[in-house]
Amino acid sequence: MDIIIAVGAVIAAVVVGVVIIGAALRSMRPRSPEPHVFTPSPTMARSVASSSTSTASASQLTPAAIAEIDRLVASGHKIHAIKLYRQHTGVRLQEAKDRIDHWSVSTTAPHLAAVSNASAVHSSITATPSSVRGALPASVSSEVDRLVSADQKIHAIKLVREHTGLGLKESKDVVEAWPRPRRL
């Protein structure tokens, strides 16, 4: 009789263990997503209204602002283009970034390069040392001469970038092709 009770207790313990393990495994099983019922909150209504006004304000960019953003995007100055876009439209940073990332240079907007802050270097396709030298003030050109002759190319590149708005590669190419002043 003692053996029957012992076997019954072991069988009961095994059954309880199987039930516990089954419940644990069932709770770990992935579930299908429950349907979400959309209920707009008062703050959601305000954000929807602000996003619709930002779309309307984005379409109200002035031709001068479009031309300036075109110039900045074409020259690779996306951060400045994003700032300018935000100033003129009032959109959030992420919206402005997304818009500038997908910006295509306008072919219909009037390009006001002569009115904008673009110098001759910005509008030229390839910058040459002579075109850059002509666009720079005389003091800056002489400083670049001094830096190039002293083999301080990094400082010369920084100076050219600072005063022309060229990218790093273009400035490096200009400085490397910069004529070395003759030493006496």
Summary of the structure (lengths in Angstrom):
residues: 184
radius of gyration: 33.6
end to end distance: 119.6
largest distance: 119.6
contacts: 419
relative contact order: 0.07
helix: 66%
strand: 0%
